Amino acid sequence: MDIELEAEGEASGASLRAALGAWQNELREREGRLEAKLDGFKADIMRRVFLLILGTLILNIVVIFGVIFGLVNLVGSD
Protein backbone atom coordinates (compact mmCIF):
# COMPACT_ATOMS: atom_id res chain seq x y z
CA MET A 1 0.00 0.00 0.00
CA ASP A 2 2.82 2.41 0.86
CA ILE A 3 4.54 1.59 -2.42
CA GLU A 4 1.38 2.45 -4.35
CA LEU A 5 1.06 5.81 -2.55
CA GLU A 6 4.71 6.64 -3.22
CA ALA A 7 4.35 5.77 -6.89
CA GLU A 8 1.19 7.84 -7.11
CA GLY A 9 2.92 10.78 -5.38
CA GLU A 10 5.88 10.59 -7.75
CA ALA A 11 3.58 10.49 -10.76
CA SER A 12 1.59 13.50 -9.59
CA GLY A 13 4.85 15.34 -8.80
CA ALA A 14 6.12 14.62 -12.30
CA SER A 15 2.87 15.82 -13.84
CA LEU A 16 3.03 19.00 -11.74
CA ARG A 17 6.60 19.64 -12.89
CA ALA A 18 5.55 19.11 -16.50
CA ALA A 19 2.62 21.49 -16.10
CA LEU A 20 4.87 24.07 -14.46
CA GLY A 21 7.40 23.76 -17.28
CA ALA A 22 4.68 24.27 -19.88
CA TRP A 23 3.41 27.30 -17.99
CA GLN A 24 6.91 28.79 -17.82
CA ASN A 25 7.37 28.28 -21.57
CA GLU A 26 4.08 30.01 -22.25
CA LEU A 27 5.09 32.94 -20.04
CA ARG A 28 8.42 33.28 -21.85
CA GLU A 29 6.60 33.25 -25.18
CA ARG A 30 4.18 35.95 -24.05
CA GLU A 31 7.05 38.01 -22.65
CA GLY A 32 8.79 37.88 -26.03
CA ARG A 33 5.66 39.04 -27.84
CA LEU A 34 5.18 41.86 -25.34
CA GLU A 35 8.78 43.02 -25.77
CA ALA A 36 8.32 43.05 -29.54
CA LYS A 37 5.18 45.19 -29.18
CA LEU A 38 6.96 47.60 -26.86
CA ASP A 39 9.83 47.95 -29.33
CA GLY A 40 7.30 48.80 -32.03
CA PHE A 41 5.67 51.41 -29.82
CA LYS A 42 9.04 52.89 -28.95
CA ALA A 43 9.96 53.26 -32.62
CA ASP A 44 6.60 54.89 -33.36
CA ILE A 45 7.00 57.36 -30.49
CA MET A 46 10.54 58.25 -31.56
CA ARG A 47 9.33 58.89 -35.13
CA ARG A 48 6.53 61.14 -33.91
CA VAL A 49 8.85 63.11 -31.61
CA PHE A 50 11.32 63.57 -34.47
CA LEU A 51 8.57 64.85 -36.77
CA LEU A 52 7.28 67.18 -34.05
CA ILE A 53 10.75 68.67 -33.54
CA LEU A 54 11.30 68.99 -37.30
CA GLY A 55 7.93 70.72 -37.77
CA THR A 56 8.66 73.14 -34.94
CA LEU A 57 12.05 73.95 -36.40
CA ILE A 58 10.59 74.66 -39.84
CA LEU A 59 7.86 76.83 -38.33
CA ASN A 60 10.43 78.83 -36.35
CA ILE A 61 12.52 79.40 -39.48
CA VAL A 62 9.46 80.69 -41.36
CA VAL A 63 8.56 83.01 -38.47
CA ILE A 64 12.11 84.38 -38.27
CA PHE A 65 12.12 85.14 -42.00
CA GLY A 66 8.73 86.82 -41.63
CA VAL A 67 10.03 89.01 -38.82
CA ILE A 68 13.16 89.90 -40.80
CA PHE A 69 11.17 90.88 -43.89
CA GLY A 70 8.69 92.82 -41.76
CA LEU A 71 11.51 94.79 -40.13
CA VAL A 72 13.10 95.45 -43.51
CA ASN A 73 9.79 96.83 -44.78
CA LEU A 74 9.37 99.04 -41.72
CA VAL A 75 12.91 100.39 -41.78
CA GLY A 76 13.08 100.67 -45.58
CA SER A 77 9.79 102.56 -46.06
CA ASP A 78 10.53 106.27 -45.87
Secondary structure by P-SEA (a helix, b strand, c coil): caaaaaaaaaaaaaaaaaaaaaaaaaaaaaaaaaaaaaaaaaaaaaaaaaaaaaaaaaaaaaaaaaaaaaaaaaaacc
